[in-house]
Amino acid sequence: MLYNVMEIQEILPHRYPFLLVDRINTLEEGKYIEGYKNVSISEPVFQGHFPGHPIYPGVMIIEGMAQAGGVLAFKSASKEEQDAAKNKVVYFMSIDKAKFRAPVVPGDQLVYKLNVIKNRGAVWHLDAKAYVDDKVVAEAELKAMIVDK
């Protein structure tokens, strides 16, 4: 384990109920990140999606992948940029080629795996996939930019 949820909160501004990464297992600066989220029936989203048939929303999977990408972007920055990161946030620029392959339900562990397609300055283009039990459940190409808060 590289970063637990407490350390992730030092990197990302997200908090409950919208912090969607529990742990980072692997990080290769500027190249790759792998982390996960444990999906629990106690999450507020299941009150309405869907009563009696809980399905974790695809938009939440995309957001979780993006948050993992934010950790990758911040941790790939220089020491000076990392120190300044407390005054920065990652904004989505685009979500392309999004596909949802299988439903995610309470009890699943979502594993996020992201590869850098391209990085130019503050702009990151990422190939993102989410897995449950080694099966792809969602994928997308994400573009994001690190900006001042």
N, C-alpha and C positions, 0 to 999 in steps of 0.2 A: 504494500500500500504506500502510495506517495502522499496523498492528501485525504484526510478524513473530512467529515462534514463541517467540523469546526474550522479547519484550515481553509476549506473551500469558501466559507463565509468571510474570510480575510481577503479573498481574491475577488469574489463576486458581490455585488450589492443586493442580490436577491435574498429574500427571507421567507419563512413559512407564511402562507401556504404555497409560495411560488418558487422556492428553491428546489430544483428538480434533479439535482445530482447529489448522491449520497457519498460517493467515494471516487477517487481517481487512482487507478492501478498502474497505468503506464503513461509516460509522457516523453516524447522525443521532441525537444525544442524545435519549432519551425517545421515539424513534419507530421506528427501523429499523437493522438491521445486516445486513451481508453478509460472509461469510467462506467459507473452504474447507478441505477436507482431501483430501490426495492418498492414495488407497487403494493400498497396496503389498502384493505377495504375501509380503513378509517380515514382515508383522504376525503376532503370535502367535495371534490368533484363527483364522487359516486352518489351523492344525495340526489343528483338530477341526471346522471348519465350512466346508466339508466336504472331507475328503481326496479329491483327484481331481476335485472340482467346487467350487472355492472361491466362496462367496457371503458378502458382508459382512453380518453380522447386523443385522436391523432395529432391535434395541434399541441397537446401537452408533450407528446413524444418529440415533435419537431423542436419545441422550446427547450426540452431537456438536452437534445443534441446540440442546440445552439449554445446553451450554457456551458457544456463541456468544451465547445469550441472557444468560448470566451476565456476559460481557464487556460487553454492552449495558447491563445493569443497573448494574454497577460504574462504567462510564464515564459514565453519565447522572447519577450522584450529584454532590452538591456537592463542592468541594475538600476540605472537612473530612471528609465521609463517605468520600471516596476515600482519604484518609490513614488512616482507621480500617479500611479494607477489608482490610488485612493480617490483621486479627483476625476477619474475617467469612467466611462461606461461603454459597453458594446451595443451598437444598434444594428438591427437587421437592415440590409439593403435589398436583398432578394432571396426568395425561396424558389428554386427551380427543380423540375423533374421529381417532385414529391410523389411517392407511391406508398400505399399502405398495404402490406401483404397478408397480415393476419391480426386478429384482435388480441389485445393485451388485457389481461384480467387480474383482479387482486390475487396476490401470491406470486405473480411473475417477477422476475428480476430482469429489468431492461438494461442491456449492456450497450453503451454508446461507443462506437468506433469511428473516429474521424481522421481523414488524411488531408493534408494541405494540397490543394491543387495549385494555388498561386498565392503569394503574399507580396504586396507592394505597399510599403510603408504601413499605414494604419488600416489598410483594406485586406481582408482575408477571404479567400475563396476556398471552401471546404467540401469534400465529399464525405457525407455523413450517412451512417447506417446504424440502425438499432436492432438488437438481437434479443430473442428469448430462447434459451436452450439451444444456442448455436444456429437458430433459424432467423433469417432476416424478417422482421416484422414491419419495418419502415425504412425508407431511404430518401435522401434529397441532396441537392447541391445548395449550399448556403453561402451567401455573401454577407459579410458584416464589416463594420468599421468601428474602430476605437475612437471615441470623441470625448471632449470635455463634458462634465456634468452640467 
